[in-house]
Structure formats: structure tokens, C-alpha cells
Amino acid sequence: MKRLGRKHRPFYRICVMDQKKARDGKAIEEIGTYDPMVKDKSKRVVLALDRVDYWKSVGAQPSEKVAILIEKVRKGNWGTAKAPPPLTPPKEPAAPAAEGEAAEAPAEAAAE
């Protein structure tokens, strides 16, 4: 995967690369894209599966992440969205101290 995009907004091209080249170096062929910021999980990955099959047949080995993405595209298994956490009730404001207790505290401090 070749990383593009900007800070905090990644975008990846799924490429066939020589193992000795840099991650963002020149690719042999670009076979798809991956945009992790798309909300619909099924639309995050676009792959040319015929090209994936070709490159695997001639000995290319996908990275771990790309292998998982290929498997998900083939099976259509994108998982289910998690339910949002339950809302917690608002906290009750602290009860103010009674007037008699508040008046005694400064007097005690002054006596000491």
C-alpha cells in the first residue's frame, strides 16, 4: 500500500511493488485503492481482482494488510457496526453546604 493524502486524512493506493523499493516509491502497477475515512465499510476498498489473481499467479506476495483487504473484498464480509455506548445520566450538582456549617468553618479557622 502506497500512502497518499494529508495529515490525519490517509488514502492508500494498493500497488504491485518490487520488495526492494521504498513504500512510497515507483510502483510496477496500481491495482486498487483503500480509503479508511469512508463511513460505508463496503466502499472503502476498490480492487481489480483479476489483476490481483494474475500477480499472485506469477509469485507476488501481498502484505498482511492487503491480504486481509483482498479476503474481505472476495467474501463481502465487512462486519457489523458496533452499537453506540449507552448514554450515562447527567451527574447531579453537588449540594451546597448548609449555612450554619459554612459560617462555623471560618470562625474555627480564625480561633486557631
N, C-alpha and C positions, 0 to 999 in steps of 0.2 A: 504494500500500500504506500503510495506516494502522498505525503501530506501537503495540502494546499490550504487556502483560506487565510483567516487572520487570527489574531489572538482571541481566545475564548469562542471562536466560531470555526471549528475544524471542518475540513472537507477532504476526502481522500479519493484518489484515483487508484483503482485496482489494476496493477500493471504486471507484465511479464518482464522480469529484470534478470540481468546477469548477477549471480551471487556476489561477485567481487565489486560491483558498483555500489555507490552510495545510495541511501534510501531515497533521496530526492533527485538522484541522478537521471541520466538519459535512459529511458525505457525501451525495450525491444518492441512491445506492443501494449496498448492500453485496452483492457477487456471489460472495464466496468467502472462504476463509481459507488461510493459509500458516503452518505451524508448523515451523521449521527444526530443532527439537530432537527430532522424532520420528525414531527409528532407521530405520524402514522408509521408504525414499525415496518409494515409490509412494503412501504415505498422508500425506505432508506437505502436499499441496495438495488442497483441495476447492473446485471451481469449478462454477458454474451456467453451462455452455457456451451454453445458449440465450440467456441474458441477455448474455453476452459478445458473441455474434453480433449481438444486437439493438443494443447500444450501439455496436459497430463500424459497423453499417449506418447509424446516424444521425450518424456523424462522430467518435466518440470515438477517441482515440489512446492505446493502452496505453504505459506507461513501458517502458524496456528490460527490466527485471527481470520485469515482469508479462508482457510479450510472450514471454519465454523460458519462463516457467511455463505459459502457455497452450499453447505449442507442445509442451512435454513432456507435458502432460495429453492433448492430442489424439493424439500419436504413441505414448504409453506408453513413451517412451524415457527411462528413468531412469538409464542407465549401469550399469556393473558395479562391484561393491565391489572396492576395491583389496585385494590380498593384504597381510597384515601384514608388516612388515620382518623379515628373518631375525634370529634370535637370535644375539647375539655371545657367544662363550665367556667365562666369567669370567676376569678378569686374575689372573695368578699373583702371590702376595705376594712382595715384594722379599726376596731372600735376605739374611739378616743378615751383617754383615761378620765376617771371621774374627777370633778372639780376639786373635791376635798383632798384627794391623793396628790393632785398636781400642786396644790398650794402648800402641802406639808413638805414635799421634797425639797424645794428651795430653802425653806426655813431650817430644815435639818442640816443642810449643807452649810448654811451661814453660821449655825451654832457650833459647828465643829471647828 
